[in-house]
Amino acid sequence: MYFHFTLRASSHHFSYFFGLEGISVLVEDLDEDTLQAGLTRERLETVVALRLRKAGIPILKPSAEQEGQPFLYVRVTTIRIADEMLFAYTVQVELRQHVRIERESPFIKGGHARVASATTGSDGAMGYAGRGVFARSVTGRIEEFIDNFALAYLKSKDIERAEGPGEPKAQEPKGSTKSMHQSVQL
C-alpha cells in the first residue's frame, strides 16, 4: 500500500531557549511493529542529527556531569493493522529541560521544590501509512518537527544576541503582569 494520512495531534510552540548552548537528543526505543515496518532507532537518530547540524545547532553528548542538560525527546509508537499492510502511528518530539518551581509545596522538605524536569515545547502528530511509505511518512513528520524546533531555537538566539546575556527582557502582555520569559512562537 502506497498511501498515507497524517493528522496534527498537537503543537505546543517551542520556547525557553535562552542560555542554551546546544541540545542533546534521545530517541526512544522503537516497538516491534515500528521495526517490522522498516524504521530503526539509528535511522531516526541520523535524521534528527542531520537536521540539527544543517541548522547549525550544536549537538551535545548526554553526560552524567551535566545533570538537567536539555534534550530533544523523540518517540514513535506504531500499531500494525490490516494484515501488516497498514500502520497507525504517533510521532512526538519534545524539548525537555529542568525548570525551577517557585511555589511552596507541602510534599517537598523545606517547602519549595528546587528543580523539576519538564516538557517546555512539543510537536506531535498521528496518522496511518501503508507499508511502502511508512518510514518516509514518519521521518517526514520528524523532519518537520525538528525544523520547527530549529527555527524557534535560532530566533531565540538572535533575540539573545540583541539583548545580551542573561534573562530576556520581560514582556508585558495586555491585561497581565510582566512575564519572566519571552516565548518564541512560530
DOPADO-816398 format. One line per field, with one value per residue: residue number from 1; residue in one letter; chain; x, y, z of N, C-alpha, C in turn. Coordinates in pm, 1 decimal. Example, Ala and Ser with C-alpha at 12.3 -4.5 7.8 and 13.67 -1.06 7.14 Angstrom:
# residues 2
k <- c(1/2)
r <- c(a/s)
c <- c(A/A)
n.c1 <- c(1319.0/1285.0)
n.c2 <- c(-569.0/-225.0)
n.c3 <- c(780.0/708.0)
ca.c1 <- c(1230.0/1367.0)
ca.c2 <- c(-450.0/-106.0)
ca.c3 <- c(780.0/714.0)
c.c1 <- c(1320.0/1290.0)
c.c2 <- c(-330.0/3.0)
c.c3 <- c(780.0/787.0)
***
This chain:
# residues 186
k <- c(1/2/3/4/5/6/7/8/9/10/11/12/13/14/15/16/17/18/19/20/21/22/23/24/25/26/27/28/29/30/31/32/33/34/35/36/37/38/39/40/41/42/43/44/45/46/47/48/49/50/51/52/53/54/55/56/57/58/59/60/61/62/63/64/65/66/67/68/69/70/71/72/73/74/75/76/77/78/79/80/81/82/83/84/85/86/87/88/89/90/91/92/93/94/95/96/97/98/99/100/101/102/103/104/105/106/107/108/109/110/111/112/113/114/115/116/117/118/119/120/121/122/123/124/125/126/127/128/129/130/131/132/133/134/135/136/137/138/139/140/141/142/143/144/145/146/147/148/149/150/151/152/153/154/155/156/157/158/159/160/161/162/163/164/165/166/167/168/169/170/171/172/173/174/175/176/177/178/179/180/181/182/183/184/185/186)
r <- c(m/y/f/h/f/t/l/r/a/s/s/h/h/f/s/y/f/f/g/l/e/g/i/s/v/l/v/e/d/l/d/e/d/t/l/q/a/g/l/t/r/e/r/l/e/t/v/v/a/l/r/l/r/k/a/g/i/p/i/l/k/p/s/a/e/q/e/g/q/p/f/l/y/v/r/v/t/t/i/r/i/a/d/e/m/l/f/a/y/t/v/q/v/e/l/r/q/h/v/r/i/e/r/e/s/p/f/i/k/g/g/h/a/r/v/a/s/a/t/t/g/s/d/g/a/m/g/y/a/g/r/g/v/f/a/r/s/v/t/g/r/i/e/e/f/i/d/n/f/a/l/a/y/l/k/s/k/d/i/e/r/a/e/g/p/g/e/p/k/a/q/e/p/k/g/s/t/k/s/m/h/q/s/v/q/l)
c <- c(A/A/A/A/A/A/A/A/A/A/A/A/A/A/A/A/A/A/A/A/A/A/A/A/A/A/A/A/A/A/A/A/A/A/A/A/A/A/A/A/A/A/A/A/A/A/A/A/A/A/A/A/A/A/A/A/A/A/A/A/A/A/A/A/A/A/A/A/A/A/A/A/A/A/A/A/A/A/A/A/A/A/A/A/A/A/A/A/A/A/A/A/A/A/A/A/A/A/A/A/A/A/A/A/A/A/A/A/A/A/A/A/A/A/A/A/A/A/A/A/A/A/A/A/A/A/A/A/A/A/A/A/A/A/A/A/A/A/A/A/A/A/A/A/A/A/A/A/A/A/A/A/A/A/A/A/A/A/A/A/A/A/A/A/A/A/A/A/A/A/A/A/A/A/A/A/A/A/A/A/A/A/A/A/A/A)
n.c1 <- c(84.8/58.0/-0.7/-65.8/-169.1/-180.1/-256.0/-239.6/-167.5/-88.1/58.5/268.5/423.3/774.8/984.8/1170.9/1460.7/1671.7/2004.6/2076.7/2325.2/2330.7/2195.8/2104.6/2010.9/1753.3/1631.9/1360.1/1340.6/1223.6/908.6/810.2/634.7/698.7/963.6/923.5/795.4/999.0/1151.2/1419.7/1584.4/1840.3/1825.1/1639.0/1782.1/1990.3/1850.5/1748.9/1989.7/2118.1/1937.5/1952.3/2226.6/2240.4/2095.6/2273.2/2284.1/2438.7/2507.4/2487.6/2660.9/2503.2/2551.6/2655.8/2763.5/2640.4/2385.6/2044.0/2070.1/1940.1/1728.7/1621.3/1348.1/1244.1/976.1/822.7/534.8/373.8/107.5/23.4/-207.1/-463.9/-364.1/-78.3/-31.3/-96.1/-23.5/-86.7/19.4/191.3/375.5/603.2/780.1/969.9/1091.5/1282.0/1367.2/1526.7/1335.0/1259.1/1056.8/863.3/660.0/528.4/545.5/388.4/483.6/751.8/1058.5/1139.3/965.3/981.1/1005.7/1297.2/1402.9/1263.4/1203.8/1077.5/855.5/905.9/825.5/664.9/584.5/360.6/205.2/-43.9/-112.5/-167.4/-18.7/62.8/258.9/464.6/522.9/556.1/797.2/906.0/695.1/681.8/946.5/938.8/752.2/897.4/1122.5/993.7/909.0/1155.0/1262.7/1083.1/1153.7/1424.0/1398.5/1267.9/1463.0/1683.5/1574.7/1539.1/1804.4/1893.4/1747.1/1852.9/2121.2/2082.5/1979.9/2168.3/2357.8/2204.3/1881.7/1596.1/1451.3/1166.9/836.5/532.0/233.0/-94.1/-322.8/-210.9/36.5/395.0/579.7/809.1/964.4/1041.4/854.0/912.1/726.3/610.1)
n.c2 <- c(-117.5/216.3/468.2/745.5/919.0/1196.4/1343.2/1636.0/1622.1/1768.8/2082.2/2253.3/2537.9/2565.5/2696.7/2901.0/2899.0/3051.2/3092.9/2834.6/2631.4/2439.7/2115.8/1793.9/1466.7/1227.2/936.0/740.3/387.7/174.7/18.1/-323.0/-335.8/-100.2/-147.6/-370.0/-243.4/-122.5/86.1/217.9/282.5/390.7/506.6/711.8/862.3/950.5/1107.0/1312.9/1422.5/1510.8/1710.5/1896.3/1965.1/2073.5/2305.0/2435.5/2394.6/2309.3/1975.9/1817.4/1578.7/1336.9/1352.9/1246.3/1430.1/1659.5/1703.2/1753.6/1857.6/2000.7/1829.8/1689.0/1487.3/1207.7/1020.2/738.0/558.3/266.0/83.5/-210.5/-278.4/-429.2/-680.4/-646.0/-459.9/-198.5/71.1/233.0/528.7/729.0/1027.1/1201.0/1486.4/1635.7/1909.1/1882.3/1993.5/2108.7/2285.5/2553.5/2543.5/2770.5/2796.5/2714.0/2389.2/2132.7/1878.6/1869.1/1870.1/2142.2/2301.8/2414.5/2321.1/2257.7/2198.1/2064.5/1825.5/1908.4/1927.6/2166.7/2238.7/2106.8/1893.6/1712.4/1433.3/1219.3/937.4/732.7/483.5/307.6/9.2/49.2/324.4/395.5/440.3/667.2/849.1/878.9/969.5/1204.5/1358.7/1383.2/1526.9/1766.5/1852.7/1881.4/2084.4/2291.2/2318.9/2396.2/2642.4/2800.8/2789.3/2916.4/3171.5/3255.6/3271.9/3483.5/3692.0/3678.7/3748.8/4012.9/4131.7/4074.1/3875.9/3658.9/3667.7/3711.3/4029.0/4132.9/4086.3/4265.2/4145.8/4241.5/4328.0/4174.3/4085.3/4146.6/3916.1/3643.7/3517.0/3528.2/3403.7/3224.6/3207.1/3025.6)
n.c3 <- c(0.0/-86.9/39.4/259.4/555.5/764.2/1072.5/1249.8/1578.1/1801.6/1890.7/2061.6/2101.4/2073.5/2320.0/2557.3/2529.6/2606.2/2700.0/2634.6/2496.3/2310.7/2227.6/2346.7/2225.6/2250.2/2133.8/2169.6/2241.5/1983.9/1915.2/1838.8/1614.4/1477.8/1405.7/1237.9/1032.8/902.5/1011.1/1198.0/1513.3/1485.7/1232.2/1281.0/1473.0/1311.4/1121.3/1287.5/1391.4/1154.4/1065.4/1276.6/1270.0/1012.8/1053.6/1210.6/1483.3/1780.3/1879.2/2176.2/2372.3/2573.8/2924.7/3245.0/3418.5/3345.0/3466.2/3420.2/3171.9/2878.0/2641.6/2328.1/2292.7/2123.9/2013.7/1873.0/1810.5/1708.5/1556.7/1405.1/1151.2/950.0/831.6/828.6/629.5/671.8/886.5/1186.5/1351.2/1599.6/1644.9/1838.6/1936.1/2177.3/2372.8/2649.0/2968.7/3273.9/3511.2/3735.7/4016.1/4178.1/4367.4/4695.8/4844.5/5020.6/5008.6/4965.6/5128.8/5326.4/5194.6/4935.9/4597.3/4431.1/4163.8/3867.0/3608.6/3292.2/3009.8/2775.7/2531.3/2244.1/1967.4/1770.3/1604.1/1456.0/1253.3/960.2/753.7/455.0/418.8/226.5/233.8/492.7/655.8/527.9/562.5/846.1/907.9/764.9/912.2/1151.2/1059.8/990.6/1246.1/1379.5/1225.3/1297.3/1567.5/1533.5/1399.9/1595.8/1798.6/1673.9/1624.6/1889.5/1968.7/1810.0/1929.6/2187.6/2137.3/2056.0/2287.2/2476.2/2720.8/2970.8/3134.7/2920.9/2830.0/3011.7/2895.0/2851.2/2841.8/2727.2/2980.1/3185.9/3436.2/3431.8/3235.5/3299.4/3106.4/2760.8/2501.2/2210.1/1930.1/1652.0)
ca.c1 <- c(0.0/142.3/-70.6/-51.0/-250.5/-131.4/-336.0/-158.6/-230.0/-58.2/169.4/294.3/540.0/899.7/1027.9/1263.9/1591.5/1773.4/2114.4/2112.0/2439.6/2313.4/2091.3/2130.0/1897.0/1719.6/1528.0/1306.2/1343.3/1107.6/836.1/827.6/561.5/775.6/1078.9/874.8/756.3/1119.5/1212.7/1509.5/1626.0/1959.3/1781.0/1579.1/1890.2/2061.2/1762.2/1745.7/2123.2/2142.2/1855.4/2008.0/2354.6/2209.6/2051.3/2382.8/2261.2/2532.6/2450.8/2564.3/2657.0/2447.6/2659.8/2613.3/2806.9/2551.8/2250.1/1948.6/2101.0/1820.6/1737.6/1506.2/1299.6/1169.7/905.8/734.8/458.7/308.2/20.5/1.6/-345.7/-493.0/-271.8/57.9/-18.8/-129.1/28.9/-125.5/135.7/202.0/510.7/612.3/911.9/956.9/1208.4/1274.4/1475.0/1493.8/1273.2/1251.4/920.4/876.8/555.1/552.7/490.0/395.3/541.4/895.2/1124.5/1176.0/851.9/996.8/1070.5/1408.2/1410.4/1188.0/1215.6/950.2/849.5/885.1/778.6/644.9/515.0/321.5/105.7/-80.5/-151.8/-152.8/53.9/86.5/394.2/561.1/556.2/555.3/921.2/916.3/593.2/721.7/1065.7/896.1/694.2/1005.4/1198.3/912.1/910.9/1291.1/1274.1/1010.7/1239.9/1542.6/1358.2/1244.9/1592.8/1764.7/1511.4/1568.5/1945.5/1900.4/1696.5/1950.4/2236.9/2042.4/1955.4/2281.5/2345.4/2113.6/1738.8/1541.2/1373.4/1028.1/733.7/410.6/113.1/-208.8/-408.5/-146.1/160.5/512.6/617.7/950.9/1033.1/985.1/827.6/926.1/622.4/621.4)
ca.c2 <- c(0.0/334.5/589.1/782.5/1028.7/1242.9/1443.5/1703.8/1596.5/1875.4/2169.5/2349.5/2605.8/2553.4/2823.7/2889.9/2859.3/3144.3/3032.6/2701.6/2633.4/2325.1/2024.1/1651.6/1400.6/1093.3/869.3/628.2/256.4/154.0/-105.5/-426.9/-300.5/2.6/-215.5/-452.0/-153.5/-78.6/204.6/183.1/390.7/451.2/593.8/832.4/941.3/1013.9/1210.9/1425.1/1483.3/1583.4/1832.3/1991.8/2013.2/2158.4/2434.0/2496.1/2378.6/2212.8/1857.2/1785.8/1438.5/1320.8/1340.2/1238.7/1553.0/1767.3/1671.1/1856.3/1904.6/1995.0/1733.9/1660.7/1351.2/1166.1/894.2/688.4/441.6/211.8/-32.8/-272.9/-317.0/-475.3/-783.7/-593.4/-369.5/-63.8/101.3/357.2/571.6/861.3/1081.4/1309.5/1546.3/1725.0/1969.9/1859.7/2057.4/2134.9/2414.4/2582.7/2566.0/2872.0/2793.3/2626.4/2254.8/2059.7/1746.7/1883.2/1914.1/2282.7/2375.4/2455.4/2229.4/2328.4/2178.5/1950.8/1807.8/1942.0/1948.7/2309.9/2255.4/1977.0/1886.1/1574.0/1400.4/1079.5/911.6/594.4/473.9/174.7/-42.5/104.7/464.9/419.2/501.1/800.8/933.0/908.7/1054.1/1336.6/1431.5/1416.8/1636.5/1888.1/1895.4/1927.9/2215.5/2385.5/2340.6/2471.2/2780.1/2868.6/2798.5/3018.9/3301.3/3295.5/3309.2/3619.3/3782.8/3675.7/3829.1/4153.8/4180.1/4045.1/3753.5/3659.6/3651.5/3805.5/4136.8/4094.2/4136.4/4296.3/4119.6/4321.7/4276.3/4084.0/4135.0/4117.1/3774.7/3620.2/3467.4/3558.1/3279.7/3238.3/3127.6/3018.3)
ca.c3 <- c(0.0/-102.1/77.7/399.6/604.3/893.8/1140.7/1351.1/1707.2/1896.4/1859.9/2168.8/2047.3/2145.4/2378.4/2669.0/2480.7/2649.7/2772.0/2583.1/2404.5/2223.1/2272.5/2324.8/2161.5/2295.7/2055.9/2247.4/2177.5/1897.8/1939.3/1737.1/1492.3/1407.9/1345.3/1127.3/923.9/834.3/1070.4/1308.0/1602.2/1426.7/1122.2/1339.2/1532.7/1199.5/1066.5/1382.8/1396.1/1028.4/1062.1/1373.0/1216.7/896.8/1107.2/1286.3/1626.6/1837.9/1942.4/2295.8/2413.4/2709.1/3021.4/3384.9/3485.3/3301.4/3510.3/3381.3/3037.2/2793.1/2532.8/2244.2/2312.3/2005.2/2038.0/1767.1/1851.3/1590.1/1567.3/1274.6/1125.3/814.0/784.5/810.8/515.3/714.9/1018.9/1253.6/1428.5/1660.9/1649.2/1935.4/1958.3/2292.2/2435.9/2793.1/3044.0/3413.2/3541.0/3879.3/4063.8/4282.6/4469.6/4809.4/4834.2/5147.3/4984.0/4949.6/5251.9/5317.7/5139.5/4797.2/4503.5/4368.6/4020.1/3813.1/3464.7/3228.8/2865.7/2753.4/2394.6/2179.7/1840.4/1755.0/1502.5/1441.9/1116.3/916.8/627.3/401.0/442.6/132.0/260.0/637.5/705.5/469.0/625.5/984.1/909.3/717.0/1026.0/1244.9/998.6/1005.1/1385.7/1410.2/1160.7/1383.6/1683.1/1490.7/1371.1/1723.3/1865.9/1607.7/1652.0/2027.4/1974.2/1754.8/2033.5/2296.4/2094.4/2052.0/2422.3/2562.5/2800.2/3085.1/3108.7/2824.1/2888.8/3037.1/2805.5/2922.7/2764.2/2767.7/3084.4/3280.7/3493.1/3349.9/3227.2/3325.7/2987.6/2629.3/2427.6/2064.7/1867.2/1506.8)
c.c1 <- c(88.8/67.1/-40.2/-140.2/-196.3/-223.4/-250.0/-229.9/-206.4/55.4/178.5/427.7/662.1/940.3/1129.5/1400.6/1704.0/1877.2/2153.6/2224.6/2434.2/2209.0/2140.3/2000.5/1878.5/1605.3/1487.1/1320.7/1213.8/1041.0/850.5/754.7/635.8/895.9/1036.3/833.0/877.2/1186.9/1300.3/1543.0/1745.9/1921.7/1721.4/1685.1/1966.4/1979.8/1763.9/1881.0/2151.8/2063.4/1911.4/2139.6/2333.8/2166.3/2160.9/2366.4/2357.4/2457.8/2542.9/2553.2/2596.6/2560.3/2603.4/2651.5/2714.7/2407.7/2156.6/1974.2/1974.4/1839.2/1607.2/1472.7/1210.4/1108.6/814.5/667.4/376.0/219.3/-5.1/-145.3/-355.7/-386.3/-134.6/74.8/-42.7/-82.3/-26.5/-7.6/111.9/349.6/507.8/757.0/893.9/1092.1/1188.8/1395.4/1430.4/1435.2/1268.1/1106.2/929.4/772.3/590.3/484.4/500.7/462.0/693.4/953.3/1171.4/1068.4/862.2/1059.6/1179.4/1402.3/1326.1/1212.5/1078.9/965.8/817.4/848.3/761.7/572.9/478.1/216.0/70.3/-126.3/-150.8/-85.9/62.9/231.7/498.9/603.0/566.8/679.5/936.4/816.3/634.8/844.4/1033.5/835.0/803.4/1090.3/1123.5/920.5/1048.8/1313.9/1200.8/1094.6/1358.1/1509.4/1338.1/1376.3/1675.2/1705.7/1544.4/1714.7/1966.7/1855.2/1797.0/2073.7/2203.7/2027.5/2072.7/2255.8/2247.7/1970.3/1692.1/1464.0/1228.6/935.5/609.7/290.9/-1.9/-287.3/-342.8/-20.1/276.4/542.5/767.2/1028.1/963.0/970.2/837.3/821.0/635.5/492.8)
c.c2 <- c(123.0/462.6/620.1/901.7/1067.8/1351.7/1504.6/1690.6/1710.4/1959.8/2273.9/2413.4/2589.1/2690.9/2795.3/2835.3/2943.6/3075.6/2894.0/2714.2/2518.9/2234.7/1880.2/1588.5/1262.6/1041.4/746.2/498.1/236.7/20.7/-200.2/-392.8/-195.5/-59.2/-299.4/-367.2/-91.3/44.9/160.9/307.0/464.7/546.3/723.0/921.4/1016.5/1128.4/1334.3/1497.3/1564.5/1713.6/1937.8/2049.5/2107.3/2298.2/2504.3/2486.5/2273.4/2096.4/1819.6/1637.2/1431.0/1291.4/1337.3/1365.6/1670.2/1736.9/1787.7/1914.1/1894.5/1894.4/1728.8/1514.0/1316.0/1028.7/862.5/562.9/396.4/93.0/-84.5/-313.1/-369.8/-570.0/-730.9/-498.4/-223.4/-45.0/234.7/397.5/705.4/898.5/1198.3/1355.7/1650.0/1783.9/1952.7/1924.9/2079.3/2275.0/2430.9/2612.0/2657.1/2860.8/2694.0/2492.6/2184.5/1923.1/1750.2/1936.1/2058.2/2366.1/2413.4/2344.3/2308.7/2319.2/2056.9/1943.3/1833.3/1949.5/2095.4/2341.1/2118.8/1994.7/1740.0/1556.0/1252.9/1059.2/764.1/593.8/328.2/137.2/23.5/247.9/497.2/494.0/643.6/897.6/975.0/999.5/1194.1/1420.3/1473.8/1530.7/1768.9/1941.8/1944.8/2064.3/2322.7/2421.1/2429.4/2617.3/2859.0/2889.7/2912.7/3158.6/3348.5/3337.2/3448.9/3721.1/3791.7/3760.2/3978.6/4212.8/4159.5/3921.2/3770.2/3639.0/3751.4/3914.8/4093.9/4160.3/4164.3/4269.5/4204.7/4251.2/4179.1/4149.0/4095.5/3967.5/3761.4/3583.2/3514.4/3426.3/3307.8/3149.2/3136.9/3065.4)
c.c3 <- c(0.0/-71.5/223.3/429.2/740.7/945.9/1249.0/1484.5/1805.2/1844.3/1969.8/2134.9/2137.4/2196.1/2488.8/2627.5/2538.2/2737.3/2723.8/2481.4/2304.6/2283.5/2254.2/2273.3/2222.3/2209.7/2135.4/2169.3/2099.9/1929.3/1819.8/1606.2/1410.6/1337.5/1225.2/1007.7/855.0/890.2/1187.3/1391.2/1542.7/1313.2/1176.4/1403.0/1424.3/1140.6/1156.5/1382.8/1269.7/1022.6/1157.3/1322.4/1099.0/941.5/1187.7/1437.0/1681.3/1904.0/2056.7/2325.7/2552.3/2807.3/3162.3/3460.1/3453.5/3339.9/3475.3/3244.7/2950.3/2680.2/2454.1/2261.7/2193.9/2032.8/1920.2/1820.4/1731.9/1625.7/1426.2/1263.3/982.5/759.2/745.5/692.5/553.8/858.6/1066.9/1342.0/1496.5/1661.8/1746.3/1945.3/2069.0/2329.8/2585.7/2858.9/3187.3/3426.2/3692.5/3914.3/4185.0/4393.7/4581.0/4789.2/4968.2/5132.0/4971.0/5080.6/5233.2/5249.2/4993.2/4713.7/4433.1/4216.5/3982.0/3663.1/3402.4/3078.2/2843.5/2609.1/2331.7/2047.3/1821.8/1647.5/1514.0/1299.2/1086.1/781.6/585.0/420.6/352.7/159.6/408.6/684.9/653.9/533.3/766.7/986.9/856.9/827.5/1122.8/1189.1/1012.2/1147.8/1428.1/1345.7/1242.0/1505.8/1644.9/1463.9/1500.0/1798.8/1805.8/1626.2/1792.8/2042.5/1915.5/1858.5/2147.5/2261.5/2096.2/2192.2/2515.9/2645.9/2915.8/3043.2/3004.2/2895.8/2901.9/2936.1/2888.8/2833.9/2815.9/2876.5/3180.7/3336.1/3403.0/3350.3/3250.8/3200.6/2861.7/2555.4/2278.4/2002.4/1717.8/1441.4)
***
